[in-house]
Amino acid sequence: MLFFKICEAYARFLHKVIVLLGISLIFAVSLQVAGRYIPFIPRYLWTLEVTNFSLIWMIFIGSILGVREGKHFFVDVFTFAGGQINPNLQFILRIVYYLIVLSVTMVFIVYGYSYFLKWGMIQSSDITGINLGWLYVSVPLSGVSWLLFLTENFLKEFILSRKQKGA
């Protein structure tokens, strides 16, 4: 199905971006530390912004991948010592999980977008002059991405698995 191929390609892209952000974070922090303790290395100010941008984007992209891989928000409260729970209760808990994540997703999309427009687009960085909208857009983008991957997981878990059981 084309939708699942698009989701898979997007997830691979996000994995590559998060690796690049991690490398830039390590580089910027190393340069900051080296600038403090090694006398011939200058203390660059732009490294502070690279660190902030990289860390914030890594957090949001990590949460996107966490939603896709099902490692986000869900806690196995009802499985004690590896025991099985009633399949009907399991079904209800999964629906509640999707509803809770969907509600958080909608908050991020709606309020994140207005936050981006109201505050992000009017601010710029003091050091580099970059518009801070590039930082603030991470909030609504993560919400849209959560919605995409939440839909993918819901389709796989409830629609496709039911068709395969019925077939």
C-alpha positions, -999 to 999 in steps of 0.1 A, spaced: 0 0 0 14 34 -10 5 51 23 27 26 42 56 31 18 54 68 23 54 64 61 84 41 59 103 65 36 95 94 60 106 74 90 139 65 73 144 102 65 137 112 101 163 86 113 189 101 91 180 137 102 182 127 139 217 112 133 229 144 116 214 165 144 232 143 170 265 148 152 260 185 150 251 186 187 283 167 196 304 189 174 289 222 188 292 211 224 327 198 219 337 231 204 321 250 233 340 229 259 373 231 239 369 269 236 367 272 274 397 250 283 421 252 254 435 287 251 441 288 213 405 278 204 382 308 203 349 309 221 323 309 194 288 321 202 271 304 173 277 270 189 251 279 215 224 282 189 235 251 171 232 232 204 197 246 211 184 240 176 199 205 175 186 195 209 151 208 204 147 192 169 162 159 182 136 158 210 107 164 187 119 140 159 126 114 186 90 117 199 78 113 163 98 81 159 87 70 193 50 73 183 57 53 151 75 25 169 49 23 197 75 32 224 58 64 234 31 71 260 19 35 265 24 18 298 16 -18 305 -2 -14 338 -25 -44 334 1 -71 326 15 -82 360 44 -106 360 40 -114 323 4 -125 327 -21 -121 299 -52 -99 302 -86 -103 287 -85 -96 250 -116 -73 253 -98 -52 280 -67 -51 258 -88 -39 229 -104 -11 250 -70 -1 264 -56 2 229 -85 24 218 -80 46 249 -43 48 241 -51 60 205 -76 85 218 -52 100 243 -24 103 218 -48 117 193 -59 144 217 -23 154 225 -16 154 188 -44 178 181 -32 201 208 2 202 192 -12 208 158 -37 235 166 -19 254 194 15 247 180 6 263 147 -8 294 164 23 295 187 45 293 156 26 321 138 22 343 168 57 340 184 80 321 161 76 342 130 82 375 148 114 366 166 149 362 153 181 350 169 204 376 185 235 358 175 229 345 140 198 365 130 180 333 120 142 335 122 131 315 153 102 302 133 126 274 122 127 263 158 90 269 167 77 250 136 90 218 153 59 217 175 31 216 148 53 195 125 57 169 152 19 169 157 13 164 120 39 136 120 23 120 151 -10 120 133 5 104 102 22 76 122 -8 72 146 -30 66 115 -5 41 101 -3 22 134 -41 23 138 -46 9 103 -21 -19 108 -34 -28 143 -71 -27 137 -79 -27 100 -53 -49 84 -49 -73 112 -87 -79 112 -87 -84 75 -59 -110 78 -77 -128 106 -110 -128 86 -92 -140 54 
